[in-house]
Amino acid sequence: MILQATLSKRPANVAMGSAIGVAVLWLCLAGAIESFAARAFLFYVGTSAAYVLMPHVRRTDIPLAAMWVVLGAELAPLAAGRLISPVTVGADVAGVAMAAAPIFIARARQVLQGDVRPRNRRNGDSVFH
């Protein structure tokens, strides 16, 4: 619901996020990227591109959407009769985490330094949103 409200205000973000997700998913399913490091790098680049190209999307929504792409990349091969590999799941999640971690670490530092916006600025949002 929060993701839908965020994206409905900026329809260009829907197109941009979909394009990034489809590109990453296509590269995974085409078999072009097989190694752990390459898959982690692919998801790192995809998540980082989303942060750069969609600056008005909340910081928590991008990794959430990226994890849906991870889910698609891991479940789609089941239709072809292939098994899910724990190595590729780990690589995909590691790539998303490597891109998102600095954003959340920077916000945690701001909170520890006392840079906290008023609670009622966005109805009900916590300090980390």
N, C-alpha and C positions, 0 to 999 in steps of 0.2 A: 504494500500500500504506500509506504514512504517512497520507494523507488518509483512507483507509478506517478506519484505527485511531483517528484523531482523532474522526471522526464517529460511530463505533460506540459510543463512550463517552457521547456526548450526542446521543440521537436527535432532540431538539428542534432541534439545529443542522441536521440534514438537512432538516427541514421548513422552517425559516427560510431556509436557503440556497437551497433549491429555489424557494420563493416569490419571493425577491428575483430570482433568475435568470430565472424564467418571466416576471415582471413586466417586467424590462428587455428580455428577448427579444421579448415581445409588443409593447412600444412600438416596438421597432426594426422588426419585421416588419409592423406595422400601417401603417407609413408616416407615422406621426404626427410623427416627428422626422427631418428631412432635412439640416439644415445641420451643418457641422463643429462649431461651438460647442455646438449643442444636443445632438448625439450625445456629444461629450466630456463635457458636463455630466451627461448621463444616466448614463454609465458611472462618472463620478466619484461621483455620488450613490448609485448602486447599491453600489459598492465601499465607500464610507464607511459606508453603512447596515449592510453586513455586518460591518465592524469594530466598530461601535457595538452592534449587536444580538447579536453572537456573540463576547463578550470572551474566551472560553476556547479559541477556535480559534487555532492558531498563526499568527503573522503571515505566514508564507510560504504557507499554505494558501489564504488568501482571494484573493490575486491569481492564484494558480494556477487556482482555480475560476472566477474572473472571466474569465480568458483562454479557458476553455472556452465561456463565454457569448459572448465575442467571436467565437470560431470558429463557433458556432451561428448567430449573427447575420449572419455573412458568407457561410456556406455554404448556409443555408436558401434564399435567393433564387435560387440556382442551379437548384433544383427547379422554379421558376416561369419559368426561362429568362432571368433577368436576370444581368448580369455583376457580378463583384465590383468594387467601387470602391476604389481605393487611398486615397481621401480618407476614406471611412467607416472603413476599417481603421485608418488613422492616428488618427482621432478617437476610436475605441473604445479603442485602446491608450493614447492620451494620457490619457483619462479614468481608466483603471485606474492608470496610472503616477502621475498627480497625487494620487490618493488614497493610494497605497501608499508613495510616496517619503518623506513625513514620518515614517512609522513606521520605515523603514529608516535614515533619517538620524539619528533619535533614538537608535536602537540603536548605530549607528556612533560617535556621540558618547559613549555610555556606555562602549563598549569602549576608546576613546581615553583616557577618564578613568580607566580601570583597573577599572571595574565589570564584572568577569567572574566568572560563577558557576563553581563547580567542574565540571570536564569530565564527571565520572561522574554528575551529577545526573539527566540523561536519557541513557540508554545510547546513546552515539554521536552525540548531537546536536552540531552545531558551535555556535560562539558566536552566530551570527546566526539561529538557530532559536528 
